[in-house]
Amino acid sequence: MPEVAGVRVATAACGIKYKGRTDLCLIAFDAGSTIAGVLTRSKTASAPVEWCRAQLPRGRVRAIVVNSGNANAFTGKAGSASVDRIVAATARRLGCRLGDVFVASTGVIGEALPDGLVVDGLAGLADGLQPAQWKAAADAIMTTDTFPKGASRLTEIGGKPVTLCGIAKGSGMIAPDMATMLAFVATDARLPAGVLQSLLKKSADRSFNSITVDGDTSTSDTLMLAASGKAKHPKIETASDSRLASFKAALDGLLCDLAQQVVRDGEGASKFVTITVTGAASPNAARRIGLAIGNSPLVKTAIAGEDPNWGRVVMAVGKSGERADRDRLAIRIGGVAVAEAGEVVPGYDEAPVGAHMKGSEIDIHVDVGIGRGKARVWTCDLTHGYISINADYRS
């Protein structure tokens, strides 16, 4: 992943939970950088999320500090005090305002964050900041992830080159309700915070809000997009500026890339599932139907067992709460017509569908026969590995 002008990264091993690996990441931005973000809607949001929610309206950033191994969630006043100490230590090291520092934590819920370890770790990070250390950053924010997640795009605004780089973490407790788990994207574009926020919200809906692993929304979900302003493109003042077309496409592609990496790394997952819904009352209705299918334990376990039990898809459509015409419902699995006009296809041969289910990439297409709304969501299967990982998570 390439360097983003005006952005530097450093990581450290603090021993918050994990031994022998990095668990702290500092992403530093040059003065004048802008930021946007979308955060979990959980009513038990973590202390770092609440801090970020309060600072985002200012739209300025100099640092993002992320620790893994402890979520600093459901930790009361002590959790807020930990955030205050981490923010103050970072601001001192970088010589910036407290409100220019953003924080994120991921890991076990309900345990006090040993923020002294974080503050001690920050002491040397400012001196070790270097550009393009994205792999190291992605490594440092992992919890149950089995691989680091990163993506980059080279694009343009007004004919001038622009770079985007992003990292993410997530493997379990993955369900949309803003964006999912932790993801941080940096660009050298020169864009006001309001423009960034508009672009990010729409792109999040098409990416992180369209994935699910287990239907559980985290207390800590955070997605941030920061712009250093170092690119030499023409001045942009509104998100509707036509010169942003390529940048929008690049941002969408990058976030979809990261979101799909999260699903592919779903805890215990063995199959990556694409669910396309058409014929819905609206795009949002189509997405909700797709997520009802993707979140169904019965659908997910059937996929894990390589059982082409399409009746479970019918069930999930019906429970979604969205309009669907039972007598016009059509289902295709692996491109094979399974049901049409509300019933099984005459002469349906299950063999090719069964063969498709044995693969690692599963495609399900459902048309609900109501309107023109369409959406695509991504999920994974549900295996015993998910139980094993989460049963032993705190040990």
N, C-alpha and C positions, 0 to 999 in steps of 0.2 A: 504494500500500500504506500502511495507516495506521500511526500511532505505536503502539508498545508501551511502556506505562509502565514506567520503570525500565531502559530499554534505549536506548543511543545508539550512533551509528556515525560513523566518519570514514575517509577513504581518501586515498591519496597515490600519486604517481608516483615510483618509486625507481630505475627503469632497470635492474632485475634482468636482464631479457632484452628486454623490449619498450620501444620508444621512442615518446614522444608519447601515452602512455596510462597510466592508473592500474594499479598492480600490487600494492598493499598495502592491506589492510582491517583495521581495528580495530573490534570490536564490544564495547562496554563495558556491564557490568551493575551495578546497584546492589548494595550489600552485602546479604547474605542470600539471594542468588539461588542456585538449585539447578540441576544439570545431569545429563544422561544422554547416553550415546553408544553407537554400535555402530561397530566398526572393522574394517578389512580382516583377513582370515585369511591373507593372503599371508605366506609364510615369508621374504620379503625386504622386510618392511614398513619404511617410512621412519622416520627419527629422530623427526619430529613425532608419528607414530602411536604409537611406543613411549612417548614422553613422556605423551601423552594417556591411554594404557592404564594407566600408573602412577598418574595423578592422578584418574581417574574414580571409583574407590571412595570418595573423600572426598565427592564429590557437591556440591562448592561451586565457584562460578565468579564471577570478576569481569571476565574478558576472554577473547576469542578473537581471535587474530592469524592472518591468512591472507595468504600471498604467492603470486603466480602467476609462472610463467616458470621455476621451478626446484623440483623435487620434494624436494630434500634427502634423496634415497633412494639407498642403496648408496654412502654417503659416509663410512662408518666412524666413528671417534672424532671426526673433524672435524665430522661432521654433528650428533652429540650436543652438541658444544661450541657449535655455532651455535645450537642450540635453547636451550641454557643462557643464552647471551648475550641472545637475543631475549626470553626469559622474564624475566630479571633487569631488562632495560631497561623492559619493560612494567610489571612490578611496582613499580619505582621511580616511574614516571610516575603510576600510579594509587594508590599507597600501599597495596598489598595483598600477600598472601602469594604466594610463587612457585607454590605448588600450586593457586592460584586462576586461573592463567593457562593457557589451552589454545592450542595452535598447530596449524596445518595448512599444508602446502605442496603445490603442484601444478605440474607442468611436466616438464622434462627430467630423466631418471634418470641418476645416476652422475657428475654435475658438482657440484663444491663450491658451496654456497650463499654468495654474497657478503653475509654477514649484516651486515656493516658498513653496507651500503646500507639494510637493513631497520631497524637500530637508529637510523640517522640519520633515516629516514623517520618513525619512531615519535616522535621528539623533538617534532614539532609536532602530532601527531595527537590527543593528549590534550586540547589546547586547542581543537581543531576538532570535537570530538564533538557531534553533533546527533541528535535523534530522527528516525525515519522516513526515513533516507537509504538505503533498501533498493535502489533502482535503482543508486545509486553503488556500493554494496557488491557487487551482482551483476556490475556491469561490471568491478570490480577483480579478481575471482577467475577470470575467463575465461582459457582458453588457446586451443584450436582452436574453441571455441564460436563460433557465428555470431550468437547473440543472448543477452542476459542472461536469467536464469531466476528468476522470483519468483512467489509466491502468498500469499494471505492468507485467513483465515477469521474471521468473527465468530460466537461461540457463547455458551454459558452453562454455568455450574456452579451448581447450587442456585438457579437463577433469577437469578443475578447475571452481568452481561456479562463475557466473556473474549475476548481478541484473540490470534490467532496469525499470525505472519508468518514466511516462510521464503524463503531463496535457495538456489540450487544451481548447480553448474557440472559440465559433462560433455558429451562429444561422441564420444570414442573411448576405448579401453581400458575398455569398459563391459560388465561381466558380474557377476552377483550372487554374493556370498559373504559377505554381512553387510548391506551397503547399497552404493551405488555412487558412486564419485567423491566430491565434496565437497558437503555440504548442511548448512545451519545454520538452525535454527528457534528463534524466540523467542516466548515467551508471557508474559502478565502473570498467569497462573494462580499460585495459591499451593499448590504440590504438593511433597511430599518427593522427594528424588532417587530413592529406591527405587520410588516410584509412577511417576515419569517413565520410569525404565529399563524397567519392565514394559510400559508403554504403548508406548514407542518400539520395543522389540524386536518386538512383535506387529505393529505398524503397518509396520515396515520389511519384514517378510516379505510383506506384502500389496502393497507398493509397490516400493521400490528392489530388493528381492530377487526381483522378478517382471519385471525388464526385462533386455534384452541388446542390445547393438549388434554386438559382435564376438567375444564369448566370452572376452575377456581381463580378468582381475581386476587392478586397479591396486595398486601398492605403497602407495598413499596414501589409499585409500577411507576416508572419515570422514563420519559423520552425527551431528549433535549437536542436542539439544533442551534449551534452557535456559529456566527459569521465574523471573521477577523477583519474584513474590509480591505484586504490587501490587493485584491484583484483590480485591474485597471479598466473595468467596463463602465459604460455610461451610467449616470445616476438613475436609480430606480426609486419611485415613490409609492407605487401601488402594486398590489398583487395581481391586478388585471393587466399590467403592462405586457404587451405582446412579445417583448424581447425576453420574457421569462419562460417562454415555451420550452426551450431545451433544458433549462434548469429544472423546471417542474418535472419533466419526464425523467431526468437523471435522479432527482430526489425520490420520485415514486419507485424507480427501479432499484435504487439502493435500499430503501426501507423494505420493499418486498423481498429483496435478497436476504436481508438480515432476519426478517420475520420468518421466512421459510427455513432458514438455518435453525432457528429456534425450534420449529416443529420437527425438523429432521432429527434433532437432538432430544426430542421428547423422552421423558424418563421411561425407560424400558421399551421404547418404540422400536418396531421392526419394519413398519411400512409408512410411507408418506402418502397422504390421501388428499386429492384435489376434488372439491365438491363444487360443481357449477349449477346454479339455479337460474332458470329463465321463466318467463311467463308470469312473473309476480306482479303485485299491485304497484310496487315501487322498488328502486334499488335497495333501500333499507329493509323492506319486507323480504326481498330475495336473500339478503345477507342474514337476516334473522332465521329464515328457514334453513339456510345452509348451516348455520351454527347449531340449530336444533338437531340436525343430522350429525354434525361433527361432534357434538357433546354427548350424544346418546351412548351410554355404556353398552347397550345391546348391539348397536351398529358397530361400535369400536371393537367389541370382543368377537363379533362375527368376522370382521376383517382380520383380526389377529388369528382366528381359527381357520381362515381361508375358506369360509362358508359363504357362498353367494346367496345369502338369505335376504333378498330384496324386500321382503315383507317388513323388515325392520326399518327400511328407509321410508316406506309408506307410513308406518307408525310415527316416525319422527316428524314427517311433514305435517301430519294431523295434529300433533301436540304443540306445534310451534306457535299457535295463536294467530298466525297470519292466514289470509284468505287463500284457499286452494279449491279448485274444482275437482272433486273426486272422480268425476266421469270424464275428465279430460287429462288427468294426470298421466305423465309419460316418464319412464325411467330408462336410462342407458347406463350400463356398467362396462367399462373398457371399450366403449364404442358400440357395444352390442345392445340392440333394442330388447328390453326385458318386459316392459309394460307400456301399453298405449291405450288411449281412450278409456282409462280407468280399469283396465284388466290386463291379465297376462297376454303377451303376444301369441297368437295362434301358432302352434308348432314350435314354441320356444324350446331351444336346445341349451341346456345349462352348461354343457361341456366347455365352450369357449369362455364363458364367464368364470367358471371354476378355474380355468387355466390362468386367466387374468388375475384372479385373487391370489394366486401363488407367487406373483411378482412382488417387488418391493415398492412399486409405484402404482397406486390404485386411483382410477378415475370414475367418479360418479356424476351423472348429469340428470337433473330432474327439471321437468317443465310442469308448472302447476296450473297452467291454462287460464290465467286470470287477466294478465296485462302484458306490459313490455319491460317490466323491471327485471334486471339481471344482476348477479353478483357472483363472485368466486371466493371461496374460503378454503383454508388449508388446515388439516388436522393429521393425527396419526392414530395408529391402533392402540389398544389397551391390553397389555400383557401382564403376566405375573411379575415381570421385572419392575413394573411401576410400584407394586405392593412391596417388593423387597427393598427398593431404594428408599421409599418413604417410611417404612417400618423401622429402618435403621438410621434415619436421617440425623438424629441427635447424638448417636453413639460414635 
